[in-house]
């Protein structure tokens, strides 16, 4: 399932999560934009009881807004590119080289 952010129809500024008014121009007309990828800014390891441990990362989407996503794979580097997708309510980021 694809992930979307909202883009202001007046000034084209993208935001996430959704807002009533655009922080840039105060416009209130929005349209959804599908976001397919982003760049990893930082990440953290969260040990868990499930099989495997969770890694969460902050990514800057190609449209601008920052998101926090669960990272797949074992090796993560700042600046690495990730493909984004929704899995239920969870945002998942897979390294672009293995995102097929």
C-alpha positions in Angstrom: 0.0 0.0 0.0 1.3 3.4 -0.8 2.1 6.2 1.6 0.9 9.8 1.1 1.6 13.2 2.4 -0.5 16.4 1.9 0.6 19.1 -0.5 -0.8 22.7 -0.3 -2.7 23.5 -3.5 -1.6 27.2 -3.2 2.1 27.0 -2.6 2.9 23.3 -3.1 4.4 22.9 0.4 4.2 19.3 1.6 3.3 18.3 5.2 3.0 15.2 7.3 1.0 14.7 9.4 -2.0 16.5 7.9 -2.7 20.0 9.0 -5.7 22.4 8.8 -3.6 25.3 7.5 -0.4 25.4 5.5 2.5 26.6 7.7 4.0 28.4 4.7 1.1 30.3 3.2 -1.9 29.6 5.5 -3.8 28.0 2.7 -6.4 25.3 3.5 -6.8 23.4 0.3 -4.8 20.2 0.2 -4.2 17.3 -2.2 -2.6 13.9 -1.4 0.8 13.1 -2.9 2.2 9.5 -3.0 5.7 9.3 -1.5 7.8 6.4 -2.7 11.2 7.0 -1.1 13.3 9.0 1.3 16.8 9.4 2.8 17.7 8.1 6.2 18.8 10.9 8.6 19.2 8.9 11.8 18.1 5.5 13.3 18.0 3.6 16.5 17.9 0.0 17.6 15.0 -1.2 19.7 15.6 -4.7 21.1 12.4 -6.7 21.4 10.9 -10.0 22.3 9.8 -10.8 18.7 11.9 -12.7 16.3 14.5 -10.1 15.2 15.0 -6.7 16.6 13.4 -3.5 15.4 15.2 -0.6 13.9 13.4 2.7 13.6 14.6 5.6 11.4 13.9 9.2 10.7 13.7 9.8 7.0 13.3 12.9 4.9 10.8 12.1 2.1 11.5 13.1 -1.4 8.7 15.7 -1.0 10.2 17.1 2.2 8.4 16.1 5.3 10.1 13.9 7.9 8.7 10.6 8.9 9.6 7.8 11.3 9.5 4.3 9.8 10.4 0.7 10.7 13.6 -0.2 8.8 14.0 -3.6 7.2 17.4 -5.2 6.6 20.4 -5.4 9.0 22.8 -2.7 7.9 21.7 1.0 8.0 23.7 4.1 7.1 22.9 7.7 7.3 22.2 9.1 3.8 21.0 5.7 2.5 18.0 5.7 0.3 14.8 3.7 1.3 11.6 2.8 -0.5 8.5 3.6 1.7 5.3 1.6 1.9 2.4 1.1 4.4 1.8 -2.2 6.0 -1.5 -1.8 7.8 -0.9 1.3 9.9 2.9 0.9 10.0 5.3 2.8 7.7 8.0 0.4 6.4 11.3 1.5 4.9 13.3 -1.0 2.8 16.7 -0.2 1.3 16.1 0.8 -2.3 18.6 -1.9 -3.6 16.4 -4.6 -2.0 13.0 -2.9 -2.2 11.7 -5.1 -5.1 
